[in-house]
Amino acid sequence: MCLFNELSLDTGESVEHRDHRRTDAAGAGRGGISIDQGQGAIHGPMHTGSLPQESRVELRRAACSDLLKLFEIHRAVFLPHIARTWGWDERWQRGNFLEEMATASTWVVQADNEVAGYLQIQNQAERIYLRNIALLPALQGRGVGTRLVGQLQVKAAERGMPIELSVFRINVAARRFYERLGFTRTQDGQTHIGMTWHSPEREQRGT
């Protein structure tokens, strides 16, 4: 069993307590089961024509040995937004990252066998909650994120479920990315914007 011990919380630094410094909306998406159970599996390997021909991008389930690398990616991708919103607290972020790993299904994105990002989701009773997508700069803008979300949309449509997520208000690029993929704004919070996607078939039925 993975006890998520790889990330030590003893950083030796002073910690200022703050609340709600998550990458997603505070308290959202807790307690779900992983989407890879039963018919809901996201299958790899994944190929994308927008990557260089020699590159190979794959998905695999996250393991305990991935934690440090995934947290480095988390820090690289989300630190600018978190620092501007609340201020970055390294120790708090490590603890929160472990909690998210323990309560969501996490998939590692590998490019040429190197860890290059992660996808984190929760499959709940009436929705799929997309908690996080984080990709290193080398994979950004090459269609990988679009393909990841597209695969998730296929699974959601098969189950007749919406996909919900939240993005930082200051992360305009992320909001526009999801809008291009058919997500609509459904909630406005102080720090986050909630977005929802429904399959076109469901919208046509008016349900």
Beta strands, then each sheet from edge to edge (+ up, - down):
strand 1: 57-61
strand 2: 105-111
strand 3: 114-123
strand 4: 128-135
strand 5: 163-168
strand 6: 184-188
strand 7: 192-197
sheet 1: 1+ 2- 3+ 4- 5- 7+ 6-
end
